[in-house]
Amino acid sequence: MFINLSARKAVRFWHIGVRSKENKSVLVSINGAQVATRSKSLVLCVGIAITFLLNACNVGKHLPAKERLYAGTDIIIKADSTVSKDEQSAIQEQLATLARPKPNSQLFGFPYKVALYYLFGEPKKPKGFRSWFRRKFGQEPVLASAKAISSNIPNWEATLQNQGYFGSEVTGELKESGYKARGVYEVDVRPRFYIDSVAFLVDSTPVRKALNASLRRTIIKKGDPYNFDNIKLERERISQAIKQRGFYYFLPDYVAILADNDTSIHRTKLYFAIKPDMPDAAGVPYSIRDVFIYPNYNLSTARQDTNIRRSYQSEELFHIVDSTRRFDDRLFRDIVAVKPGRKYSSRVQDLTLSRFINLGAFKFVRNRFEPDQQGDSAVLDVHYYLTPYPTKSMRLELDGTSRSNNFNGTQVIASWRNRNYFRRAELLTLNANAGIEFQVGTGDKESITNYRLGADILLSFPRLVSPVRFNYDQRQALPKTNVTLGYQTIIRGGLYRINSAQTTFGYAWRQNQQVEHVFQPFNVNYVYVPQNRIGDRVYEILEDTAVSPLVKRQYINTIFYSNQLILSTLYSFNYNSSPRTNSPTTFRLTANAEAAGNLASLLFKQVIVDDADQRKGVFGTPYAQFLRFDADARLYHRLSSNITWANRLFAGVGFTYGNSKDRALPFTKQYFVGGSNSIRAFRPRAIGPGLFTRDTIQNVPLFQDGGGDIRLEANTEIRAKFNKYIEGAVFVDAGNVWTYSDIGTFGPEAKFSPDFYKQIAIGTGVGLRIDLSYFLIRFDLATPLRKPYKTEGSEWVLNQINFRDSAWRKQNLVFNIAVGYPF
């Protein structure tokens, strides 16, 4: 790029003048045309533009003599007619990824970082300003090299051959243009080979019999494209299958691969065999002789804790060195799948290590195999060295909260843990919490202060607690039995108090690395509002004729008719994409199904007169009957190494029947939207149900926002990682909640109808995230695009956006601070 400042050329820079500070006008003359402006920033923009233009002209002058800046790679595909367009695009993309060297960063074809590298000249001091500027903003020029071209060619040809494009050829050259040069390659892609058949070459020796047994699970099928990466995976699979049959010393390198190519039909016959020069030890099957377990191993007491003379033998014939009897030996019966007298299996060994690690009781886990000869048989002694965590620990947390609904407060949580309560690695956790929330900035409205007190107990067993004994040999992680018991009370200013007690009993187990199940057959939740703790202010609100009937109805339903017992059964299904996949797309699904009141209706027949209705109850308290189903699906797609597209879709519905017919779901089971992990352009629980609009004008204490029986929500977000610690995001959220049958509390416009899609709230915003490795702090600023209720005649509020208006900012900008991603 050249700019001639001669007066004879068409482009003439006559002068660029700046007047005094008192007169801020700037005069710029180009081709005789004068443009006047009062913006100081224009001076800076013009200066930066000229600096970059001049540096663009000078980049070539700074390069070493006879060198060119490498500007990139061009790949021209010349493929056989049998190679599809999609295959050609995939080949081009793959080869471009493998191309070396990588060019400097460019902006509209200009190597701006190289220009910054040379901007201030050569540094004179290694720690001076010039050196710092180069490191921070510049980039050392990548020079074009014919050697790099010649190095890429064999690598690319090998890549094509590994994918079955046998005989393909690559040629390349450097093409210079000014101070730049590009690598231009022509790739002649020949027809691809496909698998014709797969065979295993075996005989009567034990190791080759094991090879033959692995044939039925081969991952290579007839008709698959030839791919050397898949062939290597097959060799790894064969090796693992043979090791699972007792061949302790067998390695993948001992598997030979023979390929017979038929060039006339482009087909390959594959043969797998055991190499004849395999070491003899690799062809000998081993059995387990003794299993030694050291559950108190650490370096300071290693001699004492590994003294085999002090060991005792369990029912499973394990030798356990545990002089303090810290652990019940039945724990190792559940964990250790390696049994004396059985053949060695790499899978069983991996299962055992995985269980020890996932148990949560041991800080370090390692093992050692000791081969030996017992008569004509080869045997192994297995040693497990386990370093336990401290049995008891205590934790204290102090949290500060600031919510977008003007509630601020603090909470303290004390937690005590015992990792080995019944000596079989049971985890007992005791939690106690106390918190306070108060409203600020309510204006003329009456502010309230909330207090929260609670305690809960969680006992987790690393096994299925059942009168029937289960065999866990095929489980990667041990199943868990969880029992919880909790109590919580919320004091809402001088208005009322809500007490809640809950207990659960259930199981959680992993089917495999991708699928997890949770089944809670027993859930009890009792909600109780003491009538003697209802404040006088509640009755004043109910008697005030200026208060909205809907607000009154909310108070009545929650305070006077909230005593309720929930007896339910819950099942949850969790699915995650394979953690070993190389696909840029991953998927997660969580589905829940809950039924309440079925068993209670069979066992309890007591009739209670409640709100002029006859309802069944337990000890004078009516119980709820409902069905509730929901699903949360999340899709993540990696657009590049630093950019991810994240999506979430949530759908949930609840039906009441029998004892709860024509009523809403219990408050603790309702759905809500809005807030830092939902639709971020609205404060928590501020949307819906349906078209319901909250009364924010009257001087009435803000009531608990209402929820719904049906929830639909969709979120999409682009996440960009700027560096190791800083991330940015742009997002759009949409959704709402509705009632299913109850219209008494929020009115008929809150009920779900075929026009539900016209009642969707939509918001958008930007986010900043700070990644501190062990946790992520998230800042999201959002504003509504569409409000379900009409505002000035329309639900869409795009035309009302005015960042200069403080009143608009106060009503429409919602700032969320949270820990972790929203989904």
N, C-alpha and C positions, 0 to 999 in steps of 0.2 A: 504494500500500500504506500503510495507516494502522494504528498501534498506539496505543490509548487507555490511558493509565496511570491513569485515574480509578478510584477505589475502587468506583464504582457499576457498572462493566462486569464482564462475565463473567470476563475475564482480568485478574488482579490480581498485580502484582509486589510482594510484601510486603517482602522484603529479600533482599539477596545479601550475605552476610557472610563474611569470611575471618578466621580466628583467628591467633594468634601463630605465629612460626616454630617454636617448640617443639611446639605442637600443630598439626599439618598438616591437621587435618580442616577441610573446607569445607562450609558449610551453605547450601543453596539451597532457598528456599521458594517454590513456585508453587501458587496456589489452596489454600494451607494445607497442602499435602503437603510434607514435609521429606525431602530426599534427601541422605544423607551419603556422602561419598566421600573418599578419601585421595589422589586423583590431582591433582597440581599442574597437569597439562595441562588439566583440566576448566575451571579458572579462565580459562586462555587461550582455550579454545574458546568458552566462554560470552561472554567479552569480544569476541572477533572476531565472533561471531554477532550480538550486539547492535549492534556498530558497523555491520555491513553492513545490518541491518534499519533502523537509524536513517537511514543514508545513502540507503537505498532510498526512504524517505519524503521525503528532502530533495533528491533529484536534480532534481525538478521545480522546486523553489524557486530553484535555482542557474541555471536556464536563463534566457536573455533574455526580456523581457516578450513575451507573446503568441506565443512560439515553442514548438514541440513537438519532442521527440526522435524521430528517424526510426527506427522499429522493424523495418522490413523491407518486403518486396514480396509481394503475393498476386496470383496470375495465374489467372484463370478462363477456361478454353478452351471456346468454343462453336463446334464444328467441323461441317462438312458431313458427311453420312453416308458419303461416299467417303473421308474421312480416317480412317485406322486409329488404334487406340489407341496403338500404338507411335509413329506419327508425331506424335500429340498430345503424348505424353510427351517426345519429342525436342524439339518446338517449345517446350514449357513450360520444359525445362531450358536451352535455348539463350537464350530471352528472359530468364530469370532471371540468366543469366551476364552479359547485356548491361545489366541494370538498373542505374541510377544514381540516387541515391548508394548506396554500400554501408553498411549499418547498423553500429553499434558492436558489438563483441563482447558476447555475452550468455551468462549461465549460468542455466539454467532460467528464461529470460525476463527476468532481471535484468541491466541494463547495468553490470556490476561494475567495468569499467575506467573508465567515466564517474564512478562513485561514488568510485573512487580518485583520479580527476582533481580532484575537488572536496574530497577528504578533509581536507586541511590548509588550505583556503582559497586565496586569491589569493597568488602569490609576490610578495615584496617586492624580491627581488634576482634577477637573471637567472642567477646561479651559486650560489644558496643551496640549502638542503635541499629546500624546497618545489618549486623548479624542477626539481631533479634527480629528485625523487620522481614528479612529473608525467611527465617524459620517460621514466622507466624503467618505471613501472607503470601510469600513467594513459593515457587516450585522450580527445582532445578530442571533445565531443559532436557528432554528425552531426545537423543540424537538418532537419526536414521542410520541403520547398519545393514549392509548386505549379508553379514554373517547371521543376523537375526532372521532374515528371510530364508536363508538356507537351513537354519535350525528348525523353523516352523514346518518346513515341507515334510521331513520324515515323521515328525510327530503327528501331523494331520493325516498322513497316509496310514500310519499305524492305527489311529483312531477309527478311520473308515474301515480298515480291515477287521478291527475288533467288533464292528457292528455288522459285519457280513458283506460289505461292499468290496469284495475281493477284486484286485486288479485296478482299483481306482488310482489315479495319478494326480499330483498337484504340482503346478509350476508357479513361480512368482518372480517379481522384479520390483525394484524401486523406481518410482516415477517422480521426478523433481519438478517443482513449480515455485520459482522464486527461492525464498529461504526455507521452504518446506519440502517434504517428500512423503509420499504415501506408499505403503506396501500393497501391490496389486497382485492378486492370486487368481489363477484359473484352476478350478477343481473339476476334473473329469470323473464323474460318478458312474460306476458300472452297475449292472443289475445286482440286487441284493439276493443273498443265499438264504434259504429257509431250511428248517430241520425236517429231514425225511424220516429218521427213526433214531431211537436211543436204545442202546444195549449195554449190558454189564457182562464183562468177561470173568467167569468164576470157575472154581473147581471145588474139591472136597475139603480143602484146608479151612480151619475155623474162621479165619479172618475173611476169606473170600465167601464163605457162607453168609457172614454178617453183611458183606457187600451186596449179595444177592437179595437179602431180606430188606435192604433199603430201597430196592427198585420201585416198590409200589407207591412210594411217596415222592417220586421225582418231580421237580418243579419245571422241567423242560418237557414240552409236549410236541408232538408231531404237528408241523405247520407253523410253529413259532418262528419269528425271524431269528437268524443267527446273531447272538449277542454274547461276546466273551465275558462280560460282567455277570450275566446270568449263569454262564458255565462255571465261573469261579464260585458263585453262590451255591451251585449244585455240589461242587467239590467240598465246600464247607459243610453242607448238609450231610453229605455222605460220611464225612469224618465224624461229625457229632453222632450220627446214627450208629457207627461202629463203636465209638467210645461208650455209648449207652449200653452196649452189649459186653462190657467188661474189658475192652482193650485200652488200658490206661495210657500207654505210650504212643498211641496212634495219632498221627498228624495229617492235616490236609495235603501236605507235600508228598505223601505216600500214595496219592491217587493219581494215576496217569490218565490223560485225556487224548484220545486218538480221533482224528476227523478225516473222513473220506468224502471229498467234494466231487460232485458230478457237475462239471461245467456246462454240459449240454442242457440240463434242466434246472441248473442253479439250486441244487439240493445238497444237503450235508447229512451224512450218517455219523453219529457220535457214538464212541465206545469208551466206557469207563472201566479201568482195571487197576489192580494193585501192582505197584512197581516191583519188579523182581529183586531190586537191590535194597528193598525195605529192611531195616534192622530186625533181627529176630525177635527182640523184646517187644516190638510193636505188634507182632502177630500172636502174642500170648494173652489169653484172657485172665483177668485178675478177679479174686473174690475178696470180700471184706472179712478180716479176721477179728480185730478188736477195734472198738470205738472208745477213745479217751476224751473226756470233757473237763475243762478247767474253767469254771464259771467265775472265779475270783482272780483271774490272772492280771498282774501288773508287774512292771519291771522291778519295783522295790522288794516285792515278796515272791519273785518268780520261782526261786528254789523251793520254797515251802509249798506254794500253790500248784506245783507241777510234780510233787513227789508221788509217784505211782503207788508207793507202799502205803500211803494214807488213803488210797481210793476205796470206795465202796461200790458194789455192783447193784444196778437197778433191775427191775423186772425184765427190761428189754436187753439185759446183759451189757449195758453201757458201764464203763468204768469212770466214775465221777470223783474228782478230787475237790472236795468242798468241806473242809474241816468244820466250818461254822454252820453248815447246813442252811445257808442263806436261801437257797432255792429248793423247792420241792422237786424230786426227780421226775414227777409226772409232767413237769414243764417240758423236759427234753424228750419225753415220749411223744408229745404233740409236734415238736419242732424237727427233730432229727429223723430224716427219712432214710439215712444210710444205716442199714441194719447188719449186724454180724451174721455171717453165713451166706449173704446174698452176693451176687455178682456186682462188681463196681459198675456204676452208671454215672456219666457226667451230668445227666439231667437231674438225677436224684441229689447229687452233690450240689448243683446250682439251686435246687429247691431248698435245701437245708440252709445254705448261706443266705438266701433271700429272706427266709423266715427269721433268722437270727437278726439280720439287719433291720427288717421292718417291725420287729417286736417292740423296739423303743426302750428296752431295758439295758442294752449293751452299747457302750460308746465305741468300742473297737472289736472287730471280729476277724480272726484269721484262722487258717487251718493248715495242716501239714500231713502229707501222705508218706508213709514209711514202707517201701516194698520189702518183701521177704519171700523166702522159699519154704514151703511146708510140704515135705515129701516131694511128690511130683507136681504139686500145685503151686501156682504163684499167688501170693496173698498180699493184702495191704492192711496196715494199721493206720487208723485215721485219728488225728489229734485236733481238737477244737479249743482255741485259746480265746476266752471271752473276758473283756474288761467292762464291768458294769458301770452304769451311771450311779451317782449318789442316790440312795433310796429315797430320801426326803429332800424337798426343796420348797422355798417360799418365794412369792413374787408379789410386788406392790406396784400398781399402775395409777397414775394421776393423769386424767384427760381433761382437756378444755374443749368446749364445743361452741360453735357460733352458727346458727341456722338462718336461712334466708327468710324465715317467718318471724324474725326479730327475737327469737329465743336464744339466750346465751347462758352458759353455765359451766359446771365442772362436775366431774365424777371420779370417785376413788374406788379401785377394785383391789381386793386382797385375795390371793390364791395360794393354797397349800396343796402339794402333790406328794403322793406316795406311789412309787413305781413298782412296788412289790408287796402289795397289801396282804394277800393271802399266800405269799411265797411262790406264786406261779406267774409272776410278771403282770399281775393285775394293776391297773392304774386307777387310783382313787384321787379325785380332785374335789376340793372344797373351795367354793367361791363366795365372797360376800361383797356387795357393792352398795354405795350410797351416792346420791347425786342431787343436784339442785339446778333448776332452770328458771330464769326470770326474763321478762319481756322488757325491752328498751325501745325507745322511739315510737311508742304507740300513739303519741299525740293526745287527742281528747279522749281516746278510748281508755277504758279501765284495764290496767295491766294486772296480770296474775303471775304467781310464782308456783312452780311445780316442784315437788319433792319425790324422790324415788329411792326406795329401800328394797333390797332383795338378797337372797341367798339360794345356792343350789349345790347339789351333790351329784357327781358323775362317777360311776364305777364301771370300768371297761374291762371285760375278760377277754384274753386272746384265744378264745375257743368258743364253741357253741355250748352254752349252759343248757343241758337237756338230760333227761334220764337215759337217753339212748346215746351210746358212744359212736362217734363218727371217725372215719378214716380220712386224713387230710393229705394223703400222699401226692395227689395231683394238684394241690393248691399252691400257687406261687406265694401267697401271703395267707397267714392264718385268719380264719373268720373271727369276728368279734361279737360279743354280746354286751350291749350297753344298757345300763339302768340309770335313770335320772330321777331326781326329786328336787323340786324347786318351789320357792315362794317369793312373791313380789307384791309390793303395795305402792300405789301412786296416790299422792295427796295433791289434788289440784286446787291450790290456793285455799281460800276459805269456802270452796264450793262443795266438794265431796271427796270421798276416798274410794278407790277401787282396789280390792284385794284379789289376788290370783294365785292359785296353787296348781302345780302340774307334776305329773309323774309319767314316765314312759318306760317301756321294756321292749327291746327289739334286737335284731341281728343285722350285721353288715358283713358281706363277703364279696370277694372278687372272683368272677368266673374266669377271667384272664386279665392281661394287661390293659385291655380296652373296655371291658364290661364290669360294672360293679352293681350289686343289688343291696337294697336296704329294706328290711321288712320289720315293721313295728306293729305287732298284733295288739298291743295294749298301750293306749294313750288316754290319760284322764286329765282334763283341765276344768277346774272349778273357779268361776268368777263370781265375786260376791261384793255388793255395795252395802255397807252398814247404813241402815236408815237413820240411826241416831247420829251419824257423822255428816248428814246433809246440812249445809249452811243456810242461813236465812236468806242470803243473796240469791240462791236458787229459786226460792218461793217468790221473791220480789220480781225476778225476771219472768216467771210464769204468770204473774198477775199483771204485768205491765202490758197495756193494750197496744203500745207502740212497737213491741217486739214482734218480729215476723212469726207467724204460726209454724213455719218450718223449723225455725230455731227452737221454739218451744218444744216441738215434737222431738227434736234431737235430744234435748235435755231429758224429756220424759222417758224416751226409749232407753237411753244409756244409764240413767240414774235409777229410775223406779222399776224398770223391767229388764235389767241386765243380769240379775242373778240366774246363772245357768250352769249346767253341767254338760261337758262334752266328753263322750266316750267313743273313741274312734280307733280305726285300724288304718295304717298308712303303708303304702308300698312305693319305693322310688327306684327308678332305673337310670343308670348313668353310663353313657358311652363316650369314649374319646378315640380319636384317630390313633392309629398305631404310632407309638413314639419313635419307631425306627424308620418311618417313611421319609423319603427324600422329596416327596411331593410338596409344591409350594402352598397347597391347600390343606388345611386341617379342619376338623369338624367336631363339635361337642353337642351332646344332647342329654338333657335331664328331664325326665317325665315322672309325674307324681299322680297317684290315685289314692283318695281317702274317702272312707265311708264311716259315718257316725250314727250311732243310735240303734243299729240293727239288733245287736245282742241285748242291749238294754230294754228294747221293746218286748223281747221274749221273757226276760227275767223279772221285770218290774211292771206291775199293773196299777200302781197307785195313781189315782186321778186327783189333779190339783186344779182349782179354779184360779185362773190367771188372766187378768184383763178381760173378764167376762168370757174367757175361753176355757174349755176343759182340756187339760194337757196332762200327759203322764209324767211322773217324776220319781225321783229317788230321795227319800228322806225329806220330802217337802220341797224339793228343788226340781224344776222341769229340766229335762235333758233335750239336747238338740239332735235333730235327724237331718242329715244332708249327704249329698255326694259331691265330691270336688275333684276336678281333673285339670291338670295344667302341664304345659311342655315349654321348655326353654331351649331353643336351638341356636348355636353360635357357629359362624363360619369365618375362618381367617384365611386370607389369601396374601401371600408374600409377593408384592409387585416388584421389589428389588431387595438388595441386601439391607437397605435402610428404610424401606417404606412397606407398611402392611395395611391392608384393607380389612377392617373388622366389622362384622355384622351380627346382629342379634334379632331374633323373632320370638316373642313370648305370646302365648295364648292360654287363657285359663277360664274355666266356667264352673260355677257351683249351683246345685239345685237343692232346694229344701223340700221336704215332704213330711207327711205324718205329723209328728209333734210340732214341727216348725213350718208347716204349710202356710203359704202366703206371707212368710216373713223373710227377712234378709238373712244371709249367713251370719253366724256369730262374729262379733267385731274382730276377734283375733284371727279369724279365717278369711276375712274379706281381702280384696285386692285394692292396691293403691298405686297411683302413678305420680310422677313429679319428684324432683330432688336430684341429688348428685349422682345416683346410680340408675336413674330412670330418664324422664324427659327433663333435661337440665335447664330448659328455659322457663320452668315454672317451679315455684317453691314446693317442698315436700307435701304430698297429698292435697295439692291445690287444684287439681283438675277433676271435674266430674263429681258425681256420676252423671253421665250424659251431658245435658245442657244446663245443669244446675249451676247457678251463680251465687256465691256466698255473699251474705250481708256484711259489708265492711264499713257501713256508715253509722249505724246506731251504736250508742255507747254501751255495748254488751260485751262481757268477756268472751274472747274468741273460744269457740267450742272446738272439740276434737273434729278435725276434718273427716268427712264421710268417705267411705270406700264403696266398693261395688261387688257384685256377684260374678261379673264377667270382665275380663281384662284383655285388651289387644294392644300390643306395643311392638314397634320396630325401631331399630337403631342402626345407623351406619356411621363409620368413622375411619378417616384416613390418618394413620399414625406415621410420623416421620421422625427418625432418629438422627439428630444433628451431630451428636458426639456421644461419648461414653455415658455422660450424665444428663444431657438435655434432650428432651423429645417435644415435638409439637403435634397438634391434632386439629383437624377440622371435622365437624360432626353435624348430623341432622337426626333429630329424634321425633317420633310421632306415636300417638296412642290416646287411649281414654279408658275409663271404666264405666260400667252400667249396672243397674239393678236388673234382676231376672223377673221377679214377681212383685216385690214390695214397692209400692208407689206412694205409701203414706208418709214416708220420712222426707223424701226429696222431690216429690211431685211426679206427674206422668212423663215429663221430659227426661227423667233420669232412667227410664226403662229402655232396655235393649229393643231395637226395632229394625226392620229391613233398611232403614235409612241411617244405620249406624256410621257408615263411611262419611256422612256429612257432618259428623260430630267429632272428628279426629282433631286433636291438638297437635301442632307442629312447631318445633323450635330448632334453632341452629346456633352454632357458636364456634369458638376456637378454644384450644386448650394448651397449657404448658405443663410438662411433667418433669420432675427431677428424680432421676433414678439413682438411689443410694445403695444399690445391689441388694441389700437385705429388705428394703421396702421402697415403695415409690410414692412420692407426694404429687398430687394432681391438683391443678388450678384450671377451672373451666369457667369461661364467661359466655353466657348464652342470652338470646333474646327470642321472644315468640315470633313466629311467622303467621300462625293461624290460631286464633282462640275459638274454642267450640261455640261459645256464646257470641252473639252479634255485638260488635263494637262499632258504633256510628253507621249501622246499616249493613256491615259486612263482617264475616269471620276473619278474612284476610287483613292483616295489619301491616303489610309491606309498605304501603304508601304513608304510614304514620311514623316510620322510623326517622328519628331526628336526634342524633347524638349530641347536638348542641343544646337541646332543651333539657334542663335539669329535672323537670317534672317527668318527662318521658323516660329519662334514664332511671329515675327512682322507681318507676312503675314497671319497667320492662327489661332492665338489665339485671340478670341474676348471676351472682358470683358464687361458685361452689368450690370448696376446699375439701379434699378427700384423700384417703390413702388407698393405693392400688387402682387398677383399671376399673372402669364402670362395668365392663363385661369382657 
